[in-house]
Amino acid sequence: CSEGSGVVDAEGGYLRSRVDAVGCETCPSGTRSTAFTDLLGKNWQCEPCPAGFYQPNASSSACEPCLVGMYQDSSGQIACIACDALTTTRYPAAVSSRQCNTCPAGLRDLWDQK
C-alpha cells in the first residue's frame, strides 16, 4: 500500500497488519494512514483519529487537532463539536465537553458585543 491507503481483508475491512490482507484501499474520512514495517518491509494502515482530533478528508496521513473552543470525545470523527455559547477550551485537542469552561471576562465582553 502507499501513503493515504491501508491494507484490507477480503470483506474490505481495514487491518493493522498484512496478516489476512488481500489488497489496499484509500483511508476514509475520520482516519489517517500510518506506516508500519514488518518482515516484508514498509506498508500502510488506516487508523481512526483519536479523541480530540478529526480528519474531514479521505486519503490523509494526519489527523487535525480540534481548535480552541471545540472538542471531540470520540475517535474516528470528521469534525469537532463546538463548546456552548460563552464557553471555550483552554487548549486545542480537547476530548470532553467538561473541558469547555466559562470564557474569561474580557472574552465574554467581546462575545456580548456581537
N, C-alpha and C positions, 0 to 999 in steps of 0.2 A: 504494500500500500504506500501511498505517498501522503505528504502532509496535507491535512484537510480532509482526510478519509480515515477509515478504520476497518479492521478485519471483521468479517461477518460469518455467521454459520449458515447452513442450508435454508433456514427459515428467514434469513435476513436480520437476525438478531446480532447486535454488536457484541464483540468479545473483547476480553482483556488480554488475550494471548492467541497464538496461532493454533493451539490445540482445537480441533473441530472447525477450523476456519476453511471456508470454501471460496472466499473472494474478498473484495474491498467495496465499500460504499462510502459516499460522501457523509461526513458527520452532520447530523441535523442541527437546527437551531437549539439552543439550550445546552450544547455540548462544545467541547474543544477536542482537537486532535493532538494527542501527545505521543511522543516517540517511546519505544521500548526496544531493548536489544535482547535477543535470545541466541541460541546456538546457530541459527541461520542468518543472523545479522540484525540490522535495524529494520523496524517496521512501525506502524502507526495504529493507535487505538483511539476510539471515541469515548470520552468520559464526561459525565454530567458536570456542569459548572457547579461549584459548591454554593451553599447558602451564603448570601452577601454578595454574590456575583451573578451575572447574566450574560447571555450571548444571543442577540436577535438574528444573527446571520448563520447560514449553513456554511460548512467547509472552513471553519475558523480554527486557529491554533491557540487562541487565547480567550479567556473569559474576562469580562469587564466588571470592575467593582461598582456596586451601587453608589451613586453620588451622595454627598451630604444632604440630608433631608429625605432620604429614601432608604428602604431596607428590602431584603428578600429572605424569607425564613425557610424556603425550600430549595433543594438542589434541582438542576436541570431546567432552569427557567429562562424565558426570553425577554423578561422585563423586570424592573424593580417596582416596589409599592411605595407610594408617597406617604409620608407621615401626615397625620391630621393637621388641619389648619393651626397655625401658631405654635407648632412643634417642629423640631428638627433633630437630626442626629449630630453628634459631635465630630464623628469621623466617617470616612467612606467605608463601604463594605459591611454595613450594619446587618445583623442577622435576625433581628426581632423588633416588633413594634414597641417593645419595652425600652428600646434604645432611643425612641423618639421622646424628647423632653421639651418642656416649655422653652420657647425661644427667649434669649436674653432680652432685657428691657429695650435696648437700642434697636434690636431687630423687630421686636413687637411693634414699636412705634412706626417703623418703616412699613410693616405689614398693614397697620391700621390706616396709613395714608393712601393706600391703593383704592 
